[in-house]
Amino acid sequence: MSEHATTDLEGRYAQLATIQSEINAAPLLSPTVEKLGDGCNLMTEFSDNPPMLVKVVSLWRNEETKYKGIRYARRDGNCFYRSVVFGMHESLLNNKERAGAHLERITDLSRQVVADYGNFAEDFCHPAVEMAKKIESGECSTVEQLYELSTNGEAEYALYFYRYAVSHHIRTHENDFLPFVVGMGHETVSEFCSAEVDAVASEADNVQVVAFAQCFDVRVIVEYVDGREGDCTTRHTFQQKDSHDANEYTTIEVTLLYRPGHYDLLYK
């Protein structure tokens, strides 16, 4: 058993208590997709910040992007995982090939995560695998069913499987990620993962987004609303590991909106 499996159990049970408090503070995701346009909540949020507002408005006024809707995630450190996982699952609905490949990947990763963290991690892995099975079997086949599945208590536990899987991916690709985590002030990859990935409600930075895209074979597009010059959002694309072999039918693509400290899910 690895060093991670011997982590203080009191800390782990404290984590479970925190997750339960998050469940009780629903909604975790907005139940509907809000139409983007003049007067939407996103526009109101930036009404007193003209430099940012012009970038926000470009999301639906710029012909090159032309986003139509947004699903809001609760403002906490889990907003990246909550948004990207829901978007990924949406792309699996009624696509047997994608859903089957995802189930196989999740099942394999769950074994690796348990081997890495110990039996405690089964509390997070099992709900993630069960959710993937329901999507693959067609038991969950509509966005409404997916929303119910993604906002119940079990789903919040499953969210931490994705954290641990991202952490496992970074740790097992240490040479790829070490230069970046050192640049963020951490001496080792293990230290970074413990503080910035495993920790409850720790926010996701580019390193975690890259790792998620590679680990789950997802193309993640992020539209950034930041302080850079310009009147449009800044787009970054985080490619899946084998992007050169991808095709549009099997490729999963999720688009997120990021403003400092928060992610939401965008729709075209």
N, C-alpha and C positions, 0 to 999 in steps of 0.2 A: 504494500500500500504506500502511496506517495506521501510526501510531507503535508500535502493539502488535506489528506484524509484524517490527519491527527489534529486538525484545527480545533480550538477550544469549543466544546459543545455548547457552552453557555452562550457564546457569540452566535452560534448557529440557531439556537432556539430564540434568541433575541431577534434574529433576522425573520424567523417565522412569525413572530409577534408583530413585527413591523409590516410584513406583507398583509397580515390580517387587517391591520389598521388601514392600509391602503384600499383594501377591498371595501371596507366599511365607508370609505370616503368617496364612493362612486358619484358621478359617472367617470369612468376611466377614459372613454371615447365618446364623442358626440354621437347620438343615435342616428342622425341624418347628415348628409353632405350638404353644406351650405353653398348656395350659388354665389360665385365670386362676381362682384360688380359694384358699382357705386352705391354706397350706403351699407355694404356688408359689414359684419362685425370686425373683420380684419382691417378694413379701411378706417373704421371708427377708432380702433386701437392705436393707430398711428396718426390720428388727426392733428395732434399737437407736435408732430415731428416731421416737418415738410421734406427734409432730405430723404428720410426713410419712406415717407408716404408715396413719393413719386416712384420709388422702386416697387413698392407693394402694388400700386395701381398698374404697373407694367405687366404684372402677371396675367391680367385679362385684357389689357389694351394692346399689348405687343403682339403683332401677328405671328412672330416666330415662336412664341410660347403659347399664348391663348389658353390659359388654364380656365376651366369652367367651374370647379368646385373645390372645397376644402373640408376635410373631416378633422375636427379639433381633438387633440389629446390633452389629458389633464396636465397641468403645469407641475411636473415633478421630474426628478432625475431619470424616470423610466420612459419619458415621452418618446425618445428615439426608438427604443425596442418596441414599445406599444404600437407606434405608428408603422414602423417598417414591417413588423410581423403581421399586422392586420392587412397591410397592402400586399404582402407576399401571399398570404392565405387567399385573398380575393382573387389573385391571378391563378390560383389552383382550382377554383370552383369549376366543375364541369369540364375539366381538362384531365382526363385519366392519365395521360403520359406524364404530365408535370406532377400531378398529385402522387403518382406511384413512385417517381424518382425522389420526391421530397420525403415521402414516408420511409423509403429505404435509407435515405441520408440521415433522417432524424433518429431512426432506430439504431443505426451504427454509431452516431455521435453520442446517443444516450449511454451506450455501453462504455464509450471512452470517458465520458464525464464521470460516471460512477467509479470507474477504475482510478480516475485522477483524484476525485474528491471524497470517495467513500460512499457507503450506503445511504448516508444522509441525503445525497443528491437525488436519490430515487424519488423523493417527494416532489421534485421539480421535473424530472425526466418523464415520469409516467403520464402526467397530464398533457405534456407536449406530444408524446407519441399517440395518446388516445385522440387528441384533437386532429392530428394528421390522418389517423385511421378513419375518422368520421368524414373527413373531406374526401379522402381517396375512395371510400365506399359509396359516396353519394348521399349518406345520411345527412350531411350538411351540404346543401347544394345551392342555397340562395344567400344573398348578402344579409338578409334579415336573420337567417339562422346563424350565419357566421358571427354577426354582431352579438347575438345572445350567447353563443359559445365563447366569444372573446371577452365578455364582460362579467362572466360568473366567477366565483371564487377560485375554481380550478384553473382558469385561464391566467389569473395573476400569479399563481405558482409556476405555471408553464413559462411565464415570461422570464423567470430566473434561470430556467434551463438555457434560454438563448444567451443570457449573460455568461453563464458558465461555459457554454460551447464557444463563445467568442474568446473568452479568457483562455480556454484550452487551445484554441487555434493560434493565438498569439504566442503562448508558451512553447508550443511545438514548432513554431517558425521563428524562433528567437533571433536568429541572425537577420531575418528580414525586418523585424520590428525594433531591434535594439537601438539603432541610430535615432529613430524617431522618439522613443520613450526617454532616451538620454537627453534629447533636445527639449523635452518637457519637464526636465528636472528630476528624473528618476534614475537611480544608479543601475537597476536591473529590470529585466522584463517581469520577473516574479513580483518585485516591489510595485511596479506599475499596475499589474493585474489585480493585486490584492487591494490597492488603494482606489483604482479608477474603473475597474470592471466588476470585480466580485462584490464590492461594497454596495449595500442597499442604497438605491436612489442616486448613485454616482452618475454624473452626466457623461454623455458620449461625445468624444471628439473625433477628429478625422481617423485616428488610429483604429478606433472601434468600428467606425463605418467601413473602413477598408477590410478589416478582419471579418465583419459580418458578410460583406459581399463575397469574399473568397470562401468562407466557411459554408455558406448556404447557396452558393452559385446563383447569386442575384445581382443584377445590375441596379445599383442605387444612384439615382440622380438627386442632387440636393440643390435647391435654389436658395441662395444666401441673400438675406437682407442685412447688409452690414454698412459700415461707415466709409466704404471705399467710394471714390469719385464715380460719377455716372448716374444715369437715370433708369437703370434696369437692374434686376437681381443678377448676382454672379452665379453661374451654373458650374457645378463640379459633377463629373460622372465617375463613380467608383465601380470599376469593372469586376465581374466575376472572374474566378481564377482561370477558366478555360474559355475566355471570350472569343478567341479566334475560331473555336469549333462551334460556336453558338449559332442557332437559327431563330428566326422570329417566333416560330411556333413553340419552341421549347424554352426560350429565354424568358425569365421572370424579370420584370422591370418595375421598380417602385420609385415614385417621385415624392420627395419631402420638401417642405418649406422650413428653412431655419432662420430664426432671428436669435440674437444672443441669448443662450440658455434654454432654447425651446425648439422642438420639432413638431410639425403637424403634417398631415397627409394630403397631397395635392392630386387633383384629377383633371384630365383633359377631356 
